[in-house]
Amino acid sequence: MTGAEVVRRFAAAGLVLRRDGDVIRSRGPAGAITPDLRALIAEHRTAVLTTLTVHTCLRCGRFAFATPTVCCWCRRRETAACG
């Protein structure tokens, strides 16, 4: 199983994973992390950490991208301000 598949499994359970250094953190409903999901993270930890290695918007710090960029929200705001 790939790191992306693990992240999708967590998303299907209503959980969002993020990387905090070498720690994988999750956010979602209380009790949503089942023993099976915990085992999945333990088994595929390196792949998940690699998948979660992303960049945020260079201007606002929100959103995640595979490469450093500016998010569409910031681009729209700039366009509206210029209009």
C-alpha positions in Angstrom: 0.0 0.0 0.0 1.3 3.5 -0.9 1.4 6.4 1.4 -1.3 8.1 -0.6 -3.6 5.1 -0.2 -3.1 5.3 3.6 -3.9 9.0 3.6 -7.1 8.2 1.5 -8.1 5.5 4.0 -7.8 8.0 6.8 -9.8 10.6 4.8 -12.5 8.0 4.2 -12.8 7.7 8.0 -13.1 11.5 8.3 -9.5 12.0 9.4 -6.9 14.5 8.1 -3.3 13.5 8.4 -0.5 16.1 8.5 3.3 15.9 9.1 4.8 17.7 12.0 8.6 17.0 11.6 8.9 13.2 11.9 5.5 12.9 13.6 2.3 12.1 11.9 -0.7 14.0 13.4 -4.3 13.5 12.7 -7.4 15.6 13.1 -11.0 14.3 13.1 -13.8 13.0 15.1 -13.0 11.5 18.5 -12.6 7.7 18.3 -12.3 7.7 14.5 -8.8 6.1 14.6 -9.4 2.4 14.9 -6.8 -0.1 15.8 -6.6 -1.1 12.2 -5.8 2.5 11.1 -3.2 2.7 13.8 -1.6 -0.5 12.5 -1.7 0.9 9.0 0.2 4.0 10.0 2.8 1.9 11.9 3.3 -0.4 8.9 3.5 2.4 6.3 5.0 5.2 8.4 7.9 6.1 6.0 5.6 6.1 2.9 3.0 8.3 4.7 5.7 10.8 5.9 6.9 11.0 2.3 3.4 11.6 1.0 2.8 14.3 3.7 6.0 16.1 2.7 4.3 19.0 1.0 4.6 22.8 0.7 2.1 25.4 1.7 1.1 28.6 -0.1 4.1 31.0 -0.2 1.8 33.9 0.7 -0.9 32.7 3.1 0.6 29.5 4.5 -2.6 27.5 3.8 -3.2 24.6 1.4 -0.7 22.0 0.4 1.1 21.5 -2.8 3.8 19.1 -4.1 6.0 22.1 -5.0 6.3 25.7 -3.6 3.6 27.9 -5.2 0.9 30.4 -4.5 -2.6 29.1 -3.9 -5.5 30.0 -6.2 -7.2 31.9 -3.4 -4.3 34.3 -3.1 -4.1 34.6 -6.9 -7.8 35.5 -7.0 -7.5 38.0 -4.2 -4.6 39.7 -6.1 -6.6 39.8 -9.3 -9.6 41.3 -7.5 -7.4 43.9 -5.8 -5.9 44.8 -9.2 -9.3 45.0 -10.9 
